[in-house]
Amino acid sequence: MTLSSTSSLFTALLIFDVAALLAAAAGGLVSWQAWQRARKNGGDRHPPHAREGRNRFLAMWGMLSSLWFFFAILFNIIASVTVPPCLS
């Protein structure tokens, strides 16, 4: 590999990693908005109706999985930046 192809590979990896990071953040934002809407519609009723409980549950899992993917992608970005590619 030449130096120019290595730098273009690094640039492509960085662009895709940042796009994936933004997609994970957007998913977290959508899940947070769904959770807020489900909380507002359900109030503090105990026990909540089945649909309200399901919506809260799915919104919470959406937020958690977005957070997990965000950190996994972030660690991948750190590895892409700190570990040099193989030049063979």
PDB file of N, CA, C and O in Angstrom:
ATOM      1  N   MET A   1       0.833  -1.182   0.000  1.00  0.00           N
ATOM      2  CA  MET A   1       0.000   0.000   0.000  1.00  0.00           C
ATOM      3  C   MET A   1       0.875   1.241   0.000  1.00  0.00           C
ATOM      4  O   MET A   1       1.899   1.303   0.680  1.00  0.00           O
ATOM      5  N   THR A   2       0.468   2.178  -0.740  1.00  0.00           N
ATOM      6  CA  THR A   2       1.207   3.434  -0.762  1.00  0.00           C
ATOM      7  C   THR A   2       0.671   4.356   0.324  1.00  0.00           C
ATOM      8  O   THR A   2      -0.355   4.084   0.948  1.00  0.00           O
ATOM      9  N   LEU A   3       1.372   5.425   0.526  1.00  0.00           N
ATOM     10  CA  LEU A   3       0.983   6.379   1.557  1.00  0.00           C
ATOM     11  C   LEU A   3      -0.356   7.031   1.234  1.00  0.00           C
ATOM     12  O   LEU A   3      -1.163   7.261   2.135  1.00  0.00           O
ATOM     13  N   SER A   4      -0.604   7.330  -0.036  1.00  0.00           N
ATOM     14  CA  SER A   4      -1.860   7.995  -0.401  1.00  0.00           C
ATOM     15  C   SER A   4      -3.048   7.063  -0.214  1.00  0.00           C
ATOM     16  O   SER A   4      -4.118   7.505   0.202  1.00  0.00           O
ATOM     17  N   SER A   5      -2.874   5.762  -0.518  1.00  0.00           N
ATOM     18  CA  SER A   5      -3.985   4.831  -0.318  1.00  0.00           C
ATOM     19  C   SER A   5      -4.234   4.596   1.164  1.00  0.00           C
ATOM     20  O   SER A   5      -5.372   4.356   1.568  1.00  0.00           O
ATOM     21  N   THR A   6      -3.183   4.661   1.984  1.00  0.00           N
ATOM     22  CA  THR A   6      -3.356   4.526   3.428  1.00  0.00           C
ATOM     23  C   THR A   6      -4.128   5.713   3.986  1.00  0.00           C
ATOM     24  O   THR A   6      -5.015   5.538   4.821  1.00  0.00           O
ATOM     25  N   SER A   7      -3.800   6.908   3.538  1.00  0.00           N
ATOM     26  CA  SER A   7      -4.513   8.087   4.039  1.00  0.00           C
ATOM     27  C   SER A   7      -5.951   8.112   3.536  1.00  0.00           C
ATOM     28  O   SER A   7      -6.843   8.568   4.251  1.00  0.00           O
ATOM     29  N   SER A   8      -6.192   7.627   2.313  1.00  0.00           N
ATOM     30  CA  SER A   8      -7.576   7.584   1.832  1.00  0.00           C
ATOM     31  C   SER A   8      -8.378   6.520   2.571  1.00  0.00           C
ATOM     32  O   SER A   8      -9.570   6.700   2.820  1.00  0.00           O
ATOM     33  N   LEU A   9      -7.726   5.407   2.923  1.00  0.00           N
ATOM     34  CA  LEU A   9      -8.387   4.378   3.727  1.00  0.00           C
ATOM     35  C   LEU A   9      -8.744   4.932   5.107  1.00  0.00           C
ATOM     36  O   LEU A   9      -9.851   4.716   5.602  1.00  0.00           O
ATOM     37  N   PHE A  10      -7.815   5.637   5.713  1.00  0.00           N
ATOM     38  CA  PHE A  10      -8.053   6.243   7.020  1.00  0.00           C
ATOM     39  C   PHE A  10      -9.211   7.246   6.948  1.00  0.00           C
ATOM     40  O   PHE A  10     -10.063   7.280   7.837  1.00  0.00           O
ATOM     41  N   THR A  11      -9.238   8.054   5.897  1.00  0.00           N
ATOM     42  CA  THR A  11     -10.308   9.033   5.732  1.00  0.00           C
ATOM     43  C   THR A  11     -11.653   8.351   5.550  1.00  0.00           C
ATOM     44  O   THR A  11     -12.646   8.780   6.137  1.00  0.00           O
ATOM     45  N   ALA A  12     -11.699   7.293   4.742  1.00  0.00           N
ATOM     46  CA  ALA A  12     -12.956   6.562   4.525  1.00  0.00           C
ATOM     47  C   ALA A  12     -13.442   5.918   5.820  1.00  0.00           C
ATOM     48  O   ALA A  12     -14.631   5.972   6.132  1.00  0.00           O
ATOM     49  N   LEU A  13     -12.522   5.307   6.578  1.00  0.00           N
ATOM     50  CA  LEU A  13     -12.903   4.703   7.857  1.00  0.00           C
ATOM     51  C   LEU A  13     -13.443   5.748   8.822  1.00  0.00           C
ATOM     52  O   LEU A  13     -14.433   5.511   9.515  1.00  0.00           O
ATOM     53  N   LEU A  14     -12.801   6.880   8.864  1.00  0.00           N
ATOM     54  CA  LEU A  14     -13.237   7.937   9.767  1.00  0.00           C
ATOM     55  C   LEU A  14     -14.606   8.481   9.372  1.00  0.00           C
ATOM     56  O   LEU A  14     -15.435   8.752  10.241  1.00  0.00           O
ATOM     57  N   ILE A  15     -14.854   8.642   8.075  1.00  0.00           N
ATOM     58  CA  ILE A  15     -16.156   9.135   7.608  1.00  0.00           C
ATOM     59  C   ILE A  15     -17.262   8.145   7.973  1.00  0.00           C
ATOM     60  O   ILE A  15     -18.311   8.546   8.478  1.00  0.00           O
ATOM     61  N   PHE A  16     -17.033   6.860   7.719  1.00  0.00           N
ATOM     62  CA  PHE A  16     -18.047   5.859   8.036  1.00  0.00           C
ATOM     63  C   PHE A  16     -18.260   5.725   9.541  1.00  0.00           C
ATOM     64  O   PHE A  16     -19.389   5.533   9.991  1.00  0.00           O
ATOM     65  N   ASP A  17     -17.190   5.823  10.318  1.00  0.00           N
ATOM     66  CA  ASP A  17     -17.326   5.742  11.768  1.00  0.00           C
ATOM     67  C   ASP A  17     -18.124   6.917  12.325  1.00  0.00           C
ATOM     68  O   ASP A  17     -18.970   6.736  13.201  1.00  0.00           O
ATOM     69  N   VAL A  18     -17.857   8.105  11.826  1.00  0.00           N
ATOM     70  CA  VAL A  18     -18.593   9.287  12.296  1.00  0.00           C
ATOM     71  C   VAL A  18     -20.058   9.212  11.869  1.00  0.00           C
ATOM     72  O   VAL A  18     -20.945   9.606  12.626  1.00  0.00           O
ATOM     73  N   ALA A  19     -20.317   8.709  10.657  1.00  0.00           N
ATOM     74  CA  ALA A  19     -21.708   8.540  10.209  1.00  0.00           C
ATOM     75  C   ALA A  19     -22.440   7.530  11.088  1.00  0.00           C
ATOM     76  O   ALA A  19     -23.604   7.738  11.430  1.00  0.00           O
ATOM     77  N   ALA A  20     -21.772   6.444  11.454  1.00  0.00           N
ATOM     78  CA  ALA A  20     -22.386   5.447  12.337  1.00  0.00           C
ATOM     79  C   ALA A  20     -22.614   6.025  13.727  1.00  0.00           C
ATOM     80  O   ALA A  20     -23.624   5.730  14.366  1.00  0.00           O
ATOM     81  N   LEU A  21     -21.689   6.840  14.194  1.00  0.00           N
ATOM     82  CA  LEU A  21     -21.844   7.488  15.493  1.00  0.00           C
ATOM     83  C   LEU A  21     -23.048   8.428  15.492  1.00  0.00           C
ATOM     84  O   LEU A  21     -23.808   8.468  16.459  1.00  0.00           O
ATOM     85  N   LEU A  22     -23.219   9.175  14.419  1.00  0.00           N
ATOM     86  CA  LEU A  22     -24.375  10.064  14.305  1.00  0.00           C
ATOM     87  C   LEU A  22     -25.685   9.279  14.208  1.00  0.00           C
ATOM     88  O   LEU A  22     -26.700   9.707  14.756  1.00  0.00           O
ATOM     89  N   ALA A  23     -25.672   8.145  13.520  1.00  0.00           N
ATOM     90  CA  ALA A  23     -26.874   7.312  13.422  1.00  0.00           C
ATOM     91  C   ALA A  23     -27.256   6.745  14.793  1.00  0.00           C
ATOM     92  O   ALA A  23     -28.439   6.691  15.129  1.00  0.00           O
ATOM     93  N   ALA A  24     -26.281   6.328  15.574  1.00  0.00           N
ATOM     94  CA  ALA A  24     -26.564   5.824  16.920  1.00  0.00           C
ATOM     95  C   ALA A  24     -27.106   6.942  17.811  1.00  0.00           C
ATOM     96  O   ALA A  24     -28.020   6.717  18.604  1.00  0.00           O
ATOM     97  N   ALA A  25     -26.551   8.130  17.682  1.00  0.00           N
ATOM     98  CA  ALA A  25     -27.042   9.266  18.468  1.00  0.00           C
ATOM     99  C   ALA A  25     -28.462   9.643  18.045  1.00  0.00           C
ATOM    100  O   ALA A  25     -29.290   9.976  18.892  1.00  0.00           O
ATOM    101  N   ALA A  26     -28.749   9.592  16.742  1.00  0.00           N
ATOM    102  CA  ALA A  26     -30.103   9.896  16.268  1.00  0.00           C
ATOM    103  C   ALA A  26     -31.101   8.862  16.770  1.00  0.00           C
ATOM    104  O   ALA A  26     -32.220   9.216  17.143  1.00  0.00           O
ATOM    105  N   GLY A  27     -30.718   7.600  16.784  1.00  0.00           N
ATOM    106  CA  GLY A  27     -31.584   6.558  17.330  1.00  0.00           C
ATOM    107  C   GLY A  27     -31.857   6.769  18.807  1.00  0.00           C
ATOM    108  O   GLY A  27     -32.976   6.551  19.272  1.00  0.00           O
ATOM    109  N   GLY A  28     -30.847   7.191  19.545  1.00  0.00           N
ATOM    110  CA  GLY A  28     -31.040   7.492  20.963  1.00  0.00           C
ATOM    111  C   GLY A  28     -31.978   8.664  21.174  1.00  0.00           C
ATOM    112  O   GLY A  28     -32.790   8.658  22.099  1.00  0.00           O
ATOM    113  N   LEU A  29     -31.868   9.665  20.322  1.00  0.00           N
ATOM    114  CA  LEU A  29     -32.739  10.832  20.425  1.00  0.00           C
ATOM    115  C   LEU A  29     -34.197  10.458  20.130  1.00  0.00           C
ATOM    116  O   LEU A  29     -35.108  10.895  20.833  1.00  0.00           O
ATOM    117  N   VAL A  30     -34.408   9.658  19.101  1.00  0.00           N
ATOM    118  CA  VAL A  30     -35.765   9.219  18.771  1.00  0.00           C
ATOM    119  C   VAL A  30     -36.342   8.380  19.903  1.00  0.00           C
ATOM    120  O   VAL A  30     -37.513   8.534  20.252  1.00  0.00           O
ATOM    121  N   SER A  31     -35.540   7.501  20.477  1.00  0.00           N
ATOM    122  CA  SER A  31     -36.007   6.672  21.594  1.00  0.00           C
ATOM    123  C   SER A  31     -36.319   7.515  22.820  1.00  0.00           C
ATOM    124  O   SER A  31     -37.294   7.254  23.525  1.00  0.00           O
ATOM    125  N   TRP A  32     -35.496   8.523  23.075  1.00  0.00           N
ATOM    126  CA  TRP A  32     -35.736   9.395  24.220  1.00  0.00           C
ATOM    127  C   TRP A  32     -37.047  10.162  24.038  1.00  0.00           C
ATOM    128  O   TRP A  32     -37.815  10.318  24.987  1.00  0.00           O
ATOM    129  N   GLN A  33     -37.299  10.642  22.816  1.00  0.00           N
ATOM    130  CA  GLN A  33     -38.557  11.348  22.554  1.00  0.00           C
ATOM    131  C   GLN A  33     -39.751  10.411  22.714  1.00  0.00           C
ATOM    132  O   GLN A  33     -40.783  10.822  23.243  1.00  0.00           O
ATOM    133  N   ALA A  34     -39.631   9.161  22.269  1.00  0.00           N
ATOM    134  CA  ALA A  34     -40.712   8.184  22.440  1.00  0.00           C
ATOM    135  C   ALA A  34     -40.938   7.892  23.916  1.00  0.00           C
ATOM    136  O   ALA A  34     -42.080   7.728  24.347  1.00  0.00           O
ATOM    137  N   TRP A  35     -39.866   7.826  24.691  1.00  0.00           N
ATOM    138  CA  TRP A  35     -39.994   7.574  26.123  1.00  0.00           C
ATOM    139  C   TRP A  35     -40.676   8.752  26.820  1.00  0.00           C
ATOM    140  O   TRP A  35     -41.536   8.556  27.679  1.00  0.00           O
ATOM    141  N   GLN A  36     -40.294   9.965  26.450  1.00  0.00           N
ATOM    142  CA  GLN A  36     -40.932  11.151  27.028  1.00  0.00           C
ATOM    143  C   GLN A  36     -42.428  11.180  26.693  1.00  0.00           C
ATOM    144  O   GLN A  36     -43.255  11.486  27.552  1.00  0.00           O
ATOM    145  N   ARG A  37     -42.765  10.863  25.450  1.00  0.00           N
ATOM    146  CA  ARG A  37     -44.163  10.853  25.023  1.00  0.00           C
ATOM    147  C   ARG A  37     -44.951   9.767  25.764  1.00  0.00           C
ATOM    148  O   ARG A  37     -46.088  10.002  26.172  1.00  0.00           O
ATOM    149  N   ALA A  38     -44.366   8.602  25.936  1.00  0.00           N
ATOM    150  CA  ALA A  38     -45.044   7.516  26.646  1.00  0.00           C
ATOM    151  C   ALA A  38     -45.211   7.864  28.118  1.00  0.00           C
ATOM    152  O   ALA A  38     -46.233   7.537  28.720  1.00  0.00           O
ATOM    153  N   ARG A  39     -44.229   8.516  28.697  1.00  0.00           N
ATOM    154  CA  ARG A  39     -44.332   8.923  30.105  1.00  0.00           C
ATOM    155  C   ARG A  39     -45.400   9.985  30.293  1.00  0.00           C
ATOM    156  O   ARG A  39     -46.155   9.953  31.265  1.00  0.00           O
ATOM    157  N   LYS A  40     -45.460  10.936  29.349  1.00  0.00           N
ATOM    158  CA  LYS A  40     -46.441  12.016  29.441  1.00  0.00           C
ATOM    159  C   LYS A  40     -47.859  11.490  29.247  1.00  0.00           C
ATOM    160  O   LYS A  40     -48.773  11.902  29.961  1.00  0.00           O
ATOM    161  N   ASN A  41     -48.048  10.594  28.298  1.00  0.00           N
ATOM    162  CA  ASN A  41     -49.373  10.053  28.033  1.00  0.00           C
ATOM    163  C   ASN A  41     -49.851   9.130  29.136  1.00  0.00           C
ATOM    164  O   ASN A  41     -51.047   9.072  29.425  1.00  0.00           O
ATOM    165  N   GLY A  42     -48.930   8.408  29.753  1.00  0.00           N
ATOM    166  CA  GLY A  42     -49.318   7.453  30.781  1.00  0.00           C
ATOM    167  C   GLY A  42     -49.480   8.066  32.156  1.00  0.00           C
ATOM    168  O   GLY A  42     -50.211   7.527  32.987  1.00  0.00           O
ATOM    169  N   GLY A  43     -48.829   9.159  32.408  1.00  0.00           N
ATOM    170  CA  GLY A  43     -48.878   9.767  33.731  1.00  0.00           C
ATOM    171  C   GLY A  43     -48.214   8.873  34.759  1.00  0.00           C
ATOM    172  O   GLY A  43     -47.277   8.137  34.447  1.00  0.00           O
ATOM    173  N   ASP A  44     -48.698   8.940  35.975  1.00  0.00           N
ATOM    174  CA  ASP A  44     -48.130   8.133  37.056  1.00  0.00           C
ATOM    175  C   ASP A  44     -49.081   7.020  37.469  1.00  0.00           C
ATOM    176  O   ASP A  44     -49.098   6.607  38.628  1.00  0.00           O
ATOM    177  N   ARG A  45     -49.870   6.537  36.516  1.00  0.00           N
ATOM    178  CA  ARG A  45     -50.786   5.445  36.826  1.00  0.00           C
ATOM    179  C   ARG A  45     -50.021   4.179  37.142  1.00  0.00           C
ATOM    180  O   ARG A  45     -49.057   3.830  36.462  1.00  0.00           O
ATOM    181  N   HIS A  46     -50.466   3.498  38.185  1.00  0.00           N
ATOM    182  CA  HIS A  46     -49.868   2.200  38.524  1.00  0.00           C
ATOM    183  C   HIS A  46     -50.978   1.192  38.652  1.00  0.00           C
ATOM    184  O   HIS A  46     -51.889   1.446  39.440  1.00  0.00           O
ATOM    185  N   PRO A  47     -50.995   0.123  37.989  1.00  0.00           N
ATOM    186  CA  PRO A  47     -50.117  -0.232  36.876  1.00  0.00           C
ATOM    187  C   PRO A  47     -50.551   0.465  35.603  1.00  0.00           C
ATOM    188  O   PRO A  47     -51.739   0.740  35.432  1.00  0.00           O
ATOM    189  N   PRO A  48     -49.629   0.757  34.711  1.00  0.00           N
ATOM    190  CA  PRO A  48     -50.011   1.402  33.447  1.00  0.00           C
ATOM    191  C   PRO A  48     -50.754   0.406  32.561  1.00  0.00           C
ATOM    192  O   PRO A  48     -50.629  -0.807  32.730  1.00  0.00           O
ATOM    193  N   HIS A  49     -51.517   0.928  31.629  1.00  0.00           N
ATOM    194  CA  HIS A  49     -52.169   0.049  30.673  1.00  0.00           C
ATOM    195  C   HIS A  49     -51.101  -0.708  29.891  1.00  0.00           C
ATOM    196  O   HIS A  49     -49.943  -0.296  29.835  1.00  0.00           O
ATOM    197  N   ALA A  50     -51.513  -1.818  29.293  1.00  0.00           N
ATOM    198  CA  ALA A  50     -50.544  -2.690  28.601  1.00  0.00           C
ATOM    199  C   ALA A  50     -49.807  -1.948  27.489  1.00  0.00           C
ATOM    200  O   ALA A  50     -48.594  -2.105  27.347  1.00  0.00           O
ATOM    201  N   ARG A  51     -50.506  -1.156  26.713  1.00  0.00           N
ATOM    202  CA  ARG A  51     -49.866  -0.449  25.602  1.00  0.00           C
ATOM    203  C   ARG A  51     -48.868   0.586  26.127  1.00  0.00           C
ATOM    204  O   ARG A  51     -47.775   0.721  25.578  1.00  0.00           O
ATOM    205  N   GLU A  52     -49.228   1.307  27.170  1.00  0.00           N
ATOM    206  CA  GLU A  52     -48.321   2.319  27.720  1.00  0.00           C
ATOM    207  C   GLU A  52     -47.061   1.671  28.288  1.00  0.00           C
ATOM    208  O   GLU A  52     -45.955   2.172  28.087  1.00  0.00           O
ATOM    209  N   GLY A  53     -47.231   0.569  28.991  1.00  0.00           N
ATOM    210  CA  GLY A  53     -46.069  -0.128  29.549  1.00  0.00           C
ATOM    211  C   GLY A  53     -45.152  -0.661  28.465  1.00  0.00           C
ATOM    212  O   GLY A  53     -43.928  -0.596  28.586  1.00  0.00           O
ATOM    213  N   ARG A  54     -45.751  -1.191  27.404  1.00  0.00           N
ATOM    214  CA  ARG A  54     -44.954  -1.714  26.304  1.00  0.00           C
ATOM    215  C   ARG A  54     -44.193  -0.587  25.615  1.00  0.00           C
ATOM    216  O   ARG A  54     -43.021  -0.745  25.274  1.00  0.00           O
ATOM    217  N   ASN A  55     -44.859   0.555  25.410  1.00  0.00           N
ATOM    218  CA  ASN A  55     -44.191   1.687  24.765  1.00  0.00           C
ATOM    219  C   ASN A  55     -43.028   2.198  25.600  1.00  0.00           C
ATOM    220  O   ASN A  55     -41.965   2.507  25.061  1.00  0.00           O
ATOM    221  N   ARG A  56     -43.218   2.290  26.900  1.00  0.00           N
ATOM    222  CA  ARG A  56     -42.121   2.729  27.780  1.00  0.00           C
ATOM    223  C   ARG A  56     -40.966   1.740  27.735  1.00  0.00           C
ATOM    224  O   ARG A  56     -39.801   2.125  27.647  1.00  0.00           O
ATOM    225  N   PHE A  57     -41.313   0.456  27.799  1.00  0.00           N
ATOM    226  CA  PHE A  57     -40.294  -0.594  27.786  1.00  0.00           C
ATOM    227  C   PHE A  57     -39.465  -0.542  26.508  1.00  0.00           C
ATOM    228  O   PHE A  57     -38.236  -0.571  26.561  1.00  0.00           O
ATOM    229  N   LEU A  58     -40.136  -0.465  25.359  1.00  0.00           N
ATOM    230  CA  LEU A  58     -39.423  -0.435  24.089  1.00  0.00           C
ATOM    231  C   LEU A  58     -38.610   0.846  23.921  1.00  0.00           C
ATOM    232  O   LEU A  58     -37.511   0.816  23.367  1.00  0.00           O
ATOM    233  N   ALA A  59     -39.144   1.967  24.395  1.00  0.00           N
ATOM    234  CA  ALA A  59     -38.391   3.221  24.304  1.00  0.00           C
ATOM    235  C   ALA A  59     -37.148   3.167  25.185  1.00  0.00           C
ATOM    236  O   ALA A  59     -36.083   3.639  24.788  1.00  0.00           O
ATOM    237  N   MET A  60     -37.281   2.594  26.378  1.00  0.00           N
ATOM    238  CA  MET A  60     -36.130   2.480  27.275  1.00  0.00           C
ATOM    239  C   MET A  60     -35.060   1.565  26.673  1.00  0.00           C
ATOM    240  O   MET A  60     -33.872   1.883  26.728  1.00  0.00           O
ATOM    241  N   TRP A  61     -35.473   0.437  26.101  1.00  0.00           N
ATOM    242  CA  TRP A  61     -34.501  -0.450  25.470  1.00  0.00           C
ATOM    243  C   TRP A  61     -33.879   0.191  24.242  1.00  0.00           C
ATOM    244  O   TRP A  61     -32.713  -0.059  23.939  1.00  0.00           O
ATOM    245  N   GLY A  62     -34.636   1.012  23.536  1.00  0.00           N
ATOM    246  CA  GLY A  62     -34.075   1.747  22.404  1.00  0.00           C
ATOM    247  C   GLY A  62     -32.984   2.695  22.863  1.00  0.00           C
ATOM    248  O   GLY A  62     -31.936   2.799  22.226  1.00  0.00           O
ATOM    249  N   MET A  63     -33.230   3.390  23.974  1.00  0.00           N
ATOM    250  CA  MET A  63     -32.207   4.302  24.504  1.00  0.00           C
ATOM    251  C   MET A  63     -30.969   3.537  24.950  1.00  0.00           C
ATOM    252  O   MET A  63     -29.844   3.946  24.663  1.00  0.00           O
ATOM    253  N   LEU A  64     -31.176   2.422  25.656  1.00  0.00           N
ATOM    254  CA  LEU A  64     -30.040   1.651  26.148  1.00  0.00           C
ATOM    255  C   LEU A  64     -29.226   1.047  25.006  1.00  0.00           C
ATOM    256  O   LEU A  64     -27.996   1.089  25.030  1.00  0.00           O
ATOM    257  N   SER A  65     -29.902   0.489  24.013  1.00  0.00           N
ATOM    258  CA  SER A  65     -29.150  -0.108  22.900  1.00  0.00           C
ATOM    259  C   SER A  65     -28.450   0.967  22.075  1.00  0.00           C
ATOM    260  O   SER A  65     -27.354   0.730  21.567  1.00  0.00           O
ATOM    261  N   SER A  66     -29.051   2.127  21.932  1.00  0.00           N
ATOM    262  CA  SER A  66     -28.367   3.221  21.232  1.00  0.00           C
ATOM    263  C   SER A  66     -27.119   3.648  21.988  1.00  0.00           C
ATOM    264  O   SER A  66     -26.084   3.929  21.384  1.00  0.00           O
ATOM    265  N   LEU A  67     -27.220   3.695  23.297  1.00  0.00           N
ATOM    266  CA  LEU A  67     -26.063   4.047  24.116  1.00  0.00           C
ATOM    267  C   LEU A  67     -24.954   3.006  23.985  1.00  0.00           C
ATOM    268  O   LEU A  67     -23.782   3.357  23.850  1.00  0.00           O
ATOM    269  N   TRP A  68     -25.326   1.725  24.026  1.00  0.00           N
ATOM    270  CA  TRP A  68     -24.317   0.661  23.865  1.00  0.00           C
ATOM    271  C   TRP A  68     -23.634   0.746  22.508  1.00  0.00           C
ATOM    272  O   TRP A  68     -22.410   0.657  22.417  1.00  0.00           O
ATOM    273  N   PHE A  69     -24.429   0.920  21.449  1.00  0.00           N
ATOM    274  CA  PHE A  69     -23.844   1.018  20.120  1.00  0.00           C
ATOM    275  C   PHE A  69     -23.000   2.280  19.980  1.00  0.00           C
ATOM    276  O   PHE A  69     -21.964   2.257  19.316  1.00  0.00           O
ATOM    277  N   PHE A  70     -23.430   3.379  20.595  1.00  0.00           N
ATOM    278  CA  PHE A  70     -22.662   4.616  20.541  1.00  0.00           C
ATOM    279  C   PHE A  70     -21.266   4.397  21.105  1.00  0.00           C
ATOM    280  O   PHE A  70     -20.275   4.803  20.498  1.00  0.00           O
ATOM    281  N   PHE A  71     -21.189   3.748  22.278  1.00  0.00           N
ATOM    282  CA  PHE A  71     -19.883   3.523  22.890  1.00  0.00           C
ATOM    283  C   PHE A  71     -19.070   2.488  22.120  1.00  0.00           C
ATOM    284  O   PHE A  71     -17.848   2.612  22.042  1.00  0.00           O
ATOM    285  N   ALA A  72     -19.711   1.479  21.553  1.00  0.00           N
ATOM    286  CA  ALA A  72     -18.982   0.501  20.746  1.00  0.00           C
ATOM    287  C   ALA A  72     -18.381   1.168  19.516  1.00  0.00           C
ATOM    288  O   ALA A  72     -17.233   0.899  19.162  1.00  0.00           O
ATOM    289  N   ILE A  73     -19.138   2.025  18.872  1.00  0.00           N
ATOM    290  CA  ILE A  73     -18.634   2.742  17.691  1.00  0.00           C
ATOM    291  C   ILE A  73     -17.533   3.715  18.102  1.00  0.00           C
ATOM    292  O   ILE A  73     -16.540   3.871  17.391  1.00  0.00           O
ATOM    293  N   LEU A  74     -17.711   4.365  19.242  1.00  0.00           N
ATOM    294  CA  LEU A  74     -16.683   5.285  19.730  1.00  0.00           C
ATOM    295  C   LEU A  74     -15.370   4.551  19.999  1.00  0.00           C
ATOM    296  O   LEU A  74     -14.299   5.054  19.657  1.00  0.00           O
ATOM    297  N   PHE A  75     -15.444   3.364  20.612  1.00  0.00           N
ATOM    298  CA  PHE A  75     -14.228   2.580  20.841  1.00  0.00           C
ATOM    299  C   PHE A  75     -13.603   2.139  19.523  1.00  0.00           C
ATOM    300  O   PHE A  75     -12.380   2.048  19.416  1.00  0.00           O
ATOM    301  N   ASN A  76     -14.436   1.863  18.516  1.00  0.00           N
ATOM    302  CA  ASN A  76     -13.915   1.513  17.202  1.00  0.00           C
ATOM    303  C   ASN A  76     -13.192   2.705  16.566  1.00  0.00           C
ATOM    304  O   ASN A  76     -12.164   2.535  15.910  1.00  0.00           O
ATOM    305  N   ILE A  77     -13.724   3.889  16.761  1.00  0.00           N
ATOM    306  CA  ILE A  77     -13.060   5.088  16.236  1.00  0.00           C
ATOM    307  C   ILE A  77     -11.700   5.274  16.910  1.00  0.00           C
ATOM    308  O   ILE A  77     -10.706   5.580  16.250  1.00  0.00           O
ATOM    309  N   ILE A  78     -11.669   5.088  18.217  1.00  0.00           N
ATOM    310  CA  ILE A  78     -10.403   5.222  18.949  1.00  0.00           C
ATOM    311  C   ILE A  78      -9.390   4.209  18.434  1.00  0.00           C
ATOM    312  O   ILE A  78      -8.217   4.534  18.252  1.00  0.00           O
ATOM    313  N   ALA A  79      -9.848   2.970  18.197  1.00  0.00           N
ATOM    314  CA  ALA A  79      -8.932   1.952  17.671  1.00  0.00           C
ATOM    315  C   ALA A  79      -8.481   2.300  16.258  1.00  0.00           C
ATOM    316  O   ALA A  79      -7.315   2.103  15.916  1.00  0.00           O
ATOM    317  N   SER A  80      -9.377   2.808  15.443  1.00  0.00           N
ATOM    318  CA  SER A  80      -9.005   3.171  14.064  1.00  0.00           C
ATOM    319  C   SER A  80      -7.975   4.295  14.037  1.00  0.00           C
ATOM    320  O   SER A  80      -7.117   4.333  13.156  1.00  0.00           O
ATOM    321  N   VAL A  81      -8.059   5.200  14.993  1.00  0.00           N
ATOM    322  CA  VAL A  81      -7.149   6.348  15.026  1.00  0.00           C
ATOM    323  C   VAL A  81      -5.797   5.959  15.631  1.00  0.00           C
ATOM    324  O   VAL A  81      -4.755   6.424  15.169  1.00  0.00           O
ATOM    325  N   THR A  82      -5.810   5.118  16.651  1.00  0.00           N
ATOM    326  CA  THR A  82      -4.559   4.847  17.378  1.00  0.00           C
ATOM    327  C   THR A  82      -3.760   3.677  16.818  1.00  0.00           C
ATOM    328  O   THR A  82      -2.538   3.654  16.962  1.00  0.00           O
ATOM    329  N   VAL A  83      -4.416   2.700  16.183  1.00  0.00           N
ATOM    330  CA  VAL A  83      -3.695   1.533  15.670  1.00  0.00           C
ATOM    331  C   VAL A  83      -3.413   1.742  14.184  1.00  0.00           C
ATOM    332  O   VAL A  83      -4.340   1.950  13.402  1.00  0.00           O
ATOM    333  N   PRO A  84      -2.159   1.691  13.796  1.00  0.00           N
ATOM    334  CA  PRO A  84      -1.836   1.898  12.370  1.00  0.00           C
ATOM    335  C   PRO A  84      -2.280   0.691  11.537  1.00  0.00           C
ATOM    336  O   PRO A  84      -2.243  -0.444  12.012  1.00  0.00           O
ATOM    337  N   PRO A  85      -2.702   0.943  10.282  1.00  0.00           N
ATOM    338  CA  PRO A  85      -3.101  -0.172   9.421  1.00  0.00           C
ATOM    339  C   PRO A  85      -1.879  -0.979   8.964  1.00  0.00           C
ATOM    340  O   PRO A  85      -0.751  -0.486   8.963  1.00  0.00           O
ATOM    341  N   CYS A  86      -2.137  -2.213   8.583  1.00  0.00           N
ATOM    342  CA  CYS A  86      -1.042  -3.053   8.067  1.00  0.00           C
ATOM    343  C   CYS A  86      -0.623  -2.525   6.695  1.00  0.00           C
ATOM    344  O   CYS A  86      -1.476  -2.192   5.873  1.00  0.00           O
ATOM    345  N   LEU A  87       0.642  -2.449   6.451  1.00  0.00           N
ATOM    346  CA  LEU A  87       1.141  -1.914   5.191  1.00  0.00           C
ATOM    347  C   LEU A  87       1.643  -3.011   4.260  1.00  0.00           C
ATOM    348  O   LEU A  87       2.356  -2.714   3.302  1.00  0.00           O
ATOM    349  N   SER A  88       1.300  -4.246   4.507  1.00  0.00           N
ATOM    350  CA  SER A  88       1.785  -5.326   3.651  1.00  0.00           C
ATOM    351  C   SER A  88       0.839  -5.637   2.521  1.00  0.00           C
ATOM    352  O   SER A  88       1.112  -6.525   1.714  1.00  0.00           O
TER     353      SER A  88
END
